[in-house]
């Protein structure tokens, strides 16, 4: 009967049928509905006799009770239990068994019996009425075991209609103690609290028992009891109504006010404010009749009476606690916000004019901001009663607006509807002046990064439709004023700031405000005009010309990222910027003038602009654009460019391409950022041209750009025979290039990028290419570059082969690469004569591996990492130190086994000629202090003496790390 689980059966299932026909799930193959009447009679009689037998055994010696309860538990799950037997079982347990004296497991069995009966015999239990509720209270009274309490609380939730009888006993369990020590079930205190809270907050009938207890526990000295009671009160407010709360409102408000005014814990304060918010929301939801008192109004009157006078105190000691209480209540509903805001905002404006110190005024303005933001939250709920903030203070608020702009919290001016159009223009003018004239970085960052952005979002028309800028570039009045200054920036500003600095500020500010489609259409042409000035010879100086172009490209990239939120702005930006960049670059490559645009630094800055402008296009528009860009590079089709009169054909893939080949970087940025479902015209031809260029070009920048573009397309290429043929051709080309000749470096770059593209998508050929790289580690010419290439394989690439450009990146590709190749690296290290390259490759792989994986493999690899610290290659040393520093913090017990070697190696590297290595070594010496103290004590005097020398290092950053590390030791 009770041992069926050992045979894979549910307890009680042996009673389903006198002749068992097991089905595939281990249960009886026949359902009771398919039995004959004789079989049913036999089962009913058998189960009835068993139930009566077990009920009588409850009267026997207490040593028999556990076995009897197990039998009844099995019978409670029987499907052929006759009507009335379940109720009879519960009555017998309630009358004959003293549950509180039973062991925990037997008490749990009783709760399980009750749960089974409630699930299958609900209608029969209704006949017991209050007797069942009383019996259950008897069973669970005094229960403290957390495993049993979780089951008991679930039963109570099912009995909630009779739950008013349980109120006193359940509420007394709050706060609950923690789980018993060494609890294998890992039941946490929070689990019990949440379970009990769900019961207490499930019906308003608990209110008369629970609320007095919550008030008592809020007044206690235990912080845990305070937190539990406040959180429970917040949960109850979502169910209770004003009828249940009315009697306790004064006491609740008194306790909540005290917790905010006198609290020593921010967490208690936050929960008290949340409970106050819940109380006000509960009162706001109540439906009032003509003869019913408005409890919300009287409650808020008491809150205002206790808090308003603190806002007027000269010392402002309790001004913030009072403001927090008022804001918590005001945020509960539209009515509450209207009541409190209409009383508090005029008072705050009056106090603003009475206080003269800037710190006090700033405090008042910050409080005012909070109330006005709440008013914005509810301002449109009822247009007929919505408050206009300017009605609260009239002239007072108008007089406070200009000082608000000057004293800091400009968010006050960014609330929609708060400022009249003239004042909006005043704020725009002030922020523009800050952009151009602020001497400190804080004011500049505040104006450029936050305030202008908010103003543009709320009032873009005001920013654009301001009066024309004055003749002097020193006082612009709008975003168009910034454009005016940018175009006239060759004039130095009173000798205080160079033209380059002024242009840079204007470029950043124009990018910051370009968040609205209308403004984007004004600012993007201006930024492109700045880019076109370079071919015309209007760059200020050749030395700073590259910096100016890079600054323009950075601003364009920022605008591109902001345009990605809106499909219309994204398409406008793409069709405006990408053709212009291509036209300017093509013109420079053909004419041979303005070589500035063909420099590696400038083209590298253009790549993220094109990529950001193309990555978020919809497939239809992306297909339209790619049908123009790819023919430009393959066939010289320039008709779609803004300037189509070029002196010679554009043929970047021809042998005579010369400087035109460098523009392949822009092609790479475009085609590699497109979604995978966008078809690329003439893709196979394009791949062949890129493959040939990457292996034959003597310019490393061009060859690498072509290799990146080829790898980016291969990563997205659909699997199949065509991809296999393409890869076989590429492998043959790479092997020929790596064999001999002057272009081995270019062939290696192609091998690295193609390997990365295949590793990311788990292509089978990736293992073959990785083995080829491992074999090249011993090459005297290419070995160091191959070792550095392992960093490329593991790290995220900023321009291609990442998720942002829709590359095929499989999860945990680093872990798979580590599992497949690190054993080969270790084997090659032991067999090689020159080990430095293997150490460098291993260090790069481990440095990019997720820490949890690295910690598990640390015991087998730590000896190699320690040997890498002795390698003369500085890259190996720095990479290894970067790998070891977090491991000292995450795996101290493993690292402590090698503490002698670690101390010696780290102290030796603190005298390295490279500043970066000295800093990293000192950080590792600092991290050593996380190891067990007994292992460190023998080395303490030695380390402290050795760290005296770095204290006198010539570099401040080294001295700073030495001070921190020596202090810890």
C-alpha positions, 0 to 999 in steps of 0.5 A: 500500500505505501511502498509502491514508490519503490517500484515506480508506482504512486502510493495507493495505486495498487488499490485502483484495480484488483487485477493490475494491467500496467501501462507505459507510465507505470499506472494501471492500464484501465481507468475506473470508468472502464471497470465493470460494476462488480470490480468497482464494488470489490474496490470500494469495499476493500478501500472502505475496510482499509480506511476503517482499519487504519482509523481504528489503529489511530487509537493504538500505541503512539509508536504505531501512529507514523505507520498508520499515517503513511497508510492513510496518506496512501489511501487519500490518493486512492481514486476509488475512495467511497463518499464520506471516507475522506471526511471520516479520516480527517475527523479521526485525525483531529480527534485521536492524534496529538499532531504537535507531539509528532516528529516533523516528518509525521506532521508533514504527512498529516498536512499532505493528507489534508491537502489531498482531501481538499484537492479531491473531496472539496464538496464533502469538506463543505459539510464539516463547516467550522469543525474542519477549520477548528480541527486544522487550527488545532493541527497547525497550532505551534508549528515552527518547522519551515517545511511544514509551514509552507504546506500549511500556508498553502492550505490556509489560502484554500480556506480563506473564506473561513480565514477570519478565525485564523487571523490571530494565530497566523499573524503571530508568526510575523516575523518568522525565524530562519530555517533550522541549521543545516537544513537540507531543503534550503528553505529561506526565511524569505520563502516563509515570509512571502508565503505567509504574507500572501495569506494575510493579504488575501482577504480584508477579513484579516485586517482587525487581527493583523493591523494592530500586530503590524503597528506593534511590530513597526514600533519594535526595535528589531529592524527585520520586524520593521521591514516585514511589517512594512512590506506586509502592510504594502501588500495588504493595501492592495486588497483592503479597503477604507472600511478596514483601515479607518480605525487604524489610520492615525496609528499607522500614520504615526508609525510611518512618520516616525520611521521616516523622521527618525530612521537609521536605515535607508531600507526601512525608510524606503519601505515606510514610504512605499507603505504610505504610498499604498495607504493613500492609493487604497483610500483613493480607490474607495467609492464614496456615497453621499453620507460617507466620510472622505477618508483620503481627504482627512488622512492627507490633511493630517499628513499636511498638518504634520509635514508642512511646518517642517518646510518652513523651518529656517534650519531646514532640518526635517525638510527632506523627510517631510518632502519624501512623505508628501511626495510618497502620498502625492504619487498615489493618485490624481486626487492625492497629487492635486490635494498635496501639490496645490498646498505645497508648491506655493509654499515652496515658491514662497520659501524660495524667495525668502531664502537667500543662500544658494544651497537652500535655494537648490534644495527647495528647487529639487523638492519642487522638481519632485512635486512637479514631476508627480503633477506631470504623472497625473496631469493628463488623467482628467483634463478638466481638473489638470493642474497648470503648475504656473497657477500655483505660484503665478508671478512667484514661479515666473520669477524663479525660472531664470535662477533655476537655469543658473543654479543647476537643476535644469530638469525643473525647466524641462517639464512639459507645460511649465514654461511659457515660450519666452522662458523656453527660449531663455533656457535654450539661449542659456544652455547654448552659451554654456556650450560655448563659454563654460570653462569647467567640464562639469558645466559643459557636460551638464549642458551638452549631455543632459539639458539640451537633450531634454529640451529638444525632446520636449520643445524641438520647435522652439530649438529650431524656430528661434530668432536668427542668430546675432552677428557675433558668434558669442551669443547664439540663441538656439541650435541654429546659433550653434550652426552659425558659430560652427561655420564661423569658427575660424575666428578665435573667441577672445583669445581664450580658446582655440578654434579647434576647441570651439569647433569640437564643442559645437560638433558635440553639441549639434550631435547631442541635440540631434534627437528629433527628426526635424533637428536631424534634418538641420544638423546632418547637412551642416556636419557633412558640409564640415566634412566637404571643406577638407577637399576644398582646402578649408581645413585650418591646418594640415596637422590638425585637419585629421583631428577635425575630420575625426571629430566630425565623424564621431559626431556623425556616429553619435547622430546615427546611433540616436537615429536608430530609434526612429525608422524614418530618421534612420532611413533619412540619415542613411540616404543622406550620409552614406552617399555623401561620405562615399562621394567625398572619399571617391573624389579624394581618391581620384583627384589625389588632393586632400590626401587627408581623407585617405589616411588610416585614422580618418577612414577608421573614423568613417567606418563606424559612421557607415556601419551605424547608418546601415545596421538598423535598416529594414530589409527592403531599404537595405536591399535598395541601398546595397544594389547601389553601393556594391555596383559602385565598387565592382563596376564603378557605377557612380550615378547615385552619388551626390557628385557624379562628375569624376575625372576618372573611373572608380576601379578599386579592385583593379591592379592600377587602383592605387589609393582607391583600394583604401576605400574598401574599408567603407565597403566593409563597413557597409556590407558587413553591417547589413542583416543576414536576410538582405541579398547582396548582388554579385556576392560571389564575384565580390568575394573573389575580388576581396579574396584576391585583394587581401592576398595581393595588396602590399598596403597592410591597411587595405589588405586587412580591410579586404580580409575583414570584408571577406570574413564578414560575408563568409560568416553570413553566407548560407551553408551548402556546397557553394560555401564549401567551394569558396572556402576551399579556394580561400584555403588554397590561396592562403596556403600559397601566400603563407608558403613564401613571398613578401605577402605572408603577413597579408595571407596571415591576416586573411587566415586569422579573420576567416578562422574567426568567422568560422569559429563564431558559426561553429563551421567544421573547417574552423578546426583545420584552420586553427590547426594551421595557426597552431603550426605557425606558432613555431615560424620564426617570422610569423610566430609572434603575429600568430600568437597575437592573433589568438587575441583577435580570435577570442575578443569582440571585434569593434567593426565586423563579426559581432552581434551588432552587425548581425553576424552569426555568433553562437553561444559559448564559442569561447568555451568551445575554442578553449576546449578544442585548442588549449590542450594542443597549445599545451602540447605544442608548448612542451614540444617546442624549442621556442616557447614564448609564442605558445605562452603568448597565445595561451595567455590571450586565450585565457585572458578572454575566457569567462572566469567561471570556466577558467577557475575550473581549469586553473589547477592544470594551467597555473604552472604555465601561467607562472612560467609565462611571467618569466617570458621576456615578451612584455605583451605576454607579461601584461596579458598574464598579469591581467589574467591572474589578478581576478583569479587571485580574488576568485580562487584564493585557495588554489592560488595560495598553493603557489604563493611563494612563486607568485610573490617572487614573480610579482615583486620582480615585475614591479621594476619592469621598464614598462609602466603598464606592467609595473601597474599590473604587477602592483595590482596583483600584489594588492590582490594577493591580500585576498589569499588566506592570512596564514599563507601570507604572514611569512611574506609580509616583511619582505613585501613591505620592504620591496614595495618601498621602491615603487613609492618613489616611482617617476610615474604618479599612477605607479606610485598610487598603486604602490601606496594602495598595495603597501597599505593593504599588506 
